[in-house]
Amino acid sequence: MHTIYYPNTTDRYRLWHLTDTHIGAKACDEKLLRQHIQAIADDENARWIGGGDYVDAIHYHDRKRFKPETVALWALSHTNMVGKQVEYFLDLTAPIARKCLGLASGNHESENDKYHGGSCYQAIVETTGERKGVPPETLGLGVQGFVTLTFRLGAGKLPNGGNHAWRMSVFVHHGWGGGRKAGGDALTLEQALLEHDSDLLLMGHRHVFRALDVQVFVPGKHNAVQRERWGVMSRGYLRGFIEDDGSHTPIDTYSEEKGLPVRGVGAFPIEIEPQAHRLRILVEGHTR
């Protein structure tokens, strides 16, 4: 649970869902990721939640997926390649560690920890928690979990619980499944919203942006009131192709080999207006 005090009724916050960064893959759009990390660092009212697959974590002996030409050069030269990727991710996110609200585990971390030993996910949770000054269990969600945000009006706690407060719940899951059609994404989001009672539901894994809002009636003080709930699938930072490095030799990614559709990259912040209990998704300067 996290409490955020906001001094003015007009204050707004930006929540970023940083998922599927795949640090260590040559196809990772590190430049864009750095831009978004800087945007979070520069924004006093920005917070972020991690959605998993922070590192690529594909090992040398993975016959199915490992191709040395698809690995970032700085990672390829290390014996402990995954450890170097974890270190690199933690260095990138160090300026925003104190703004982290939760960290989910992705399938790339889970596969590494299950089959190759160590715990790259736990290392990310523990180091981020240490930098934020909180116990790791405050941030570690595993593959899924709830993050509760309590927004209280005022610069600090008032006596007798006098602050106007809104408790906002966020359900986070790395994500599952796949498919080529937008309908499959929408069905997955809708089902997840039916099964998890939260104001906001965040998923990744599919490397697509999808947003679905659901309107429900809930009991109010005198009458039933309408409540809006959002489900959001967030893009990752792994491009489906690798740009020519000057060698003029094509490098085929896993996505290209499997004929997967082209995906966009980058996160869209979710604007929170606590006084109005309202969420908006800021899609390239436009709201939804």
N, C-alpha and C positions, 0 to 999 in steps of 0.2 A: 504494500500500500504506500502511495506517495501523496503527500499533501503539498499543494501549491497555493501560496497566498498571492492574490492579485489585488493591487491597490485601487484600481478604477473599474467601474462597471463596463467601460468600453474596451477593456483589455482583451487581447486575443493571443492565443498561443498556436504554435506550429508544431505538429507531431510528424516526424519523419519515420518511415518504415524502411530501414536499410536491410535489405535481404539479398541473398544470392550474389554476393560480391565476387566470389570465386577468385580471391587473391591467389596469385601464382600461375593462373592461366594466361597465356599470351593474349587471348581474346578479351581479357578483362579491360573494360574502359576505365582505366585508372584515373585518367585526366578528369572525366566527369565525376567520378567518385570523390576525388579530391575537392572539386568545386562544391559539391554538396556538403561535404564535411566542413569546409570553410564557411558555407552559408549557415550551418548549424552553430558553428563556433561564434560567428559574428552576431547572431540573433539572440538577444537576452531571453526571449520568450520561446526559444526552440527547445524541443526535447526529441529523443529518438528511441526507437525500439528495434532490436536486432531480430531478423527473421530466420537466421541460419544460413548454411552454406557460405560461411565467411571466407573459407579457404577452399581451394580446389581439391587438395588432398588425394590426388590420383598417383599411386605409387609406381615405381619403376617396373615391378613385376605384375602389374595389372595388364594382362595380355589383351583384354577387351578394349581398354580405353587409353592406356598410356602411349603417347607419341611424343618423343622428346622435342620435336619441332613445334609442338603446341604449348610448351611450358615456357614461362618467362625465364629469360637467361639468368637473372639474379637468383632464381630458385633452383635451376637445373644443376648448377655447379656445387650444390651442397649435399653432403651425404644424408643429413637429416632434412630432407626437402620440406616435409610438412611442418616441422618445427620452425624452419625459416619462414614459411608462409604465415604461420601464427604470429611470429615476432613482427613480421612486416605489417600485418593487419592491426596489431596492437599499437605499433608506432603511428600508423595512419589515424587511428581513432583516439589517440591519447589526448588531443586538444578538446575532445567532446565527451570524454569518459564520465565526467561529473554530470552530464545531461542525460545519461542512459537510464531508461526506466525498466528495461527487461531484455533478456537475451534468450531466444529460442535456439534449439539445436536443429541443424539440418541433416539430410541424409548423407552428405559428404563427411560431416564430422562423425556421424554415427557409424558409417562404414569403416572409417579409419580406426575409431576406438574399438570396434568389434573385432576387426580382422588383423590389425597391424599394431595393436598395443598402444599404450599411452592414452592420453585424454586431451586432445587439442581443444575440445569444447570447454572442458573444465578449466583449462589454462586461460582461455579467453574470459570466462566468467570471473575467475579469481583475480586476474590482473585488473580487469575493468572495475570490479568491486573495490579492490584496494585503492585504485586511483580516485574513485568516487568517495571512498571513506565509509563503505558499508560492507556488511558480511556478504559473501558470495550468494548465499541463499536468497538474499533480497532481490537479486537480478536473475538468477538461474531459473529458467522455466522448464527445461527439458524440451521435448519436441512440441509441447503445448502447455498453455497455462493462462491464467487471468492476471491482468495488471489493473489495479484499481487506483484511480486518480481522484483525489478529493480537492476540489477548487474552493477556497475560502476567500471571501471578500475581506480585504483589509491587509495591512502590512504585517500583521502578526496575530497571535491568538488573543481573542477578547475574553473577558471573564464571563462565566455563566453560559458559555457556548453561544455567544452573540453573533458570530460570523454567519452571513449568508453562505450556504455551502451547497455544492453540487457534486455528488459522487458519480463519477463516470467509470464504467467498466469496459475494459478492452480484452477480448479473447484473441490470443496469438497462437497460430499453428504454422509450422513451416510449410505445410501443404502436402497434397498427395495427388496421384493420378496425372492425367495429361489429356491429350487430344488436340485435334486441329481446329475444331469449331468453337465459336464463342458461346454457343448454347451449352456445351459441356461445362465451361467455366461458370456460367450463370447458374446451372443446376447444382454444381458443387457449392457455390456460395449460398444459394438459397437453402440447401439442405443443412449446411453448417449453421446458418442463422436460426433454423428451426431447432437445432439441437443444443445451441449454446446461447444463453440469455445474456446479451451484452449490448452496450450502446454502439460499439465498434468491433468488428471482427477483421483481423488482418491475416492474410495468407500470402505465401510466395510460391516457390518451387516451379511453377509453370512458366515463369519469366514473361508474364503478360500483365497488362493493366486492365482490370475489370472492376466496376463498381456497381453495387446493387443496394438500393434502399428499400426497406420494408417498414410499413406503417402499421402500428398495433395500438389497440386501446388498452389503457391501464387505469386502475382506480385512482381518482384524484381526491382532493380534500372534500369536495362536495359533489362533483360529477366525474364521469369518465373523461380522461384526457388522452389526447393522441400523442404517441411516442414514436419518434423516428429512429430506426436502427440502420447502420450501414455495414455492408460487407465489402471489403476491398482486397483484390489481388494486386500485388505490387510487382512491377518489373524488377529484374535484377540488373547487374552491370556486366553480364557476359554477352558479348556480341556473338553472332552466329558465324562470323568470318574473321580472318586475320588479314590485316592490311599487308601489302607487299613491302618487305623490308629492304628492297633494292636488289635482291637476288633474282627477281623475276621467276622464282620457282613457286608455284601454287602450294599453299599449305591447307589441306582439307581438315576442317574441324569435325568433331563428333556429330554436331548438328547437321552439317552438310552431308556427311556420309549416310546418315539416317534419313535424309530428305525432310528434315523438320522445317516448319515454316519460319520465315524471318521474324525476329522479335525485336521490339524496341528496347531501349535501355534507360535506366534512371528512375529515381523515385519522384513521386509527387507529394508534397507536404499536405497534411490534413489540418485545416484551421479549426481551432476550438474557440468558441465564444462562450465562456463559462456562465456569464450572467444570463444569457438567453438559452442555455442548454442546447447549443446548436453546433453542428459540424458542417464544414465545407471542404471539398477536395479541390485543391488549387492545381488545376491541370493547365500547365503552360500559360499562366496568367488568367485563365478562366476558372470559374467555380462551377461545381456540380452539387 
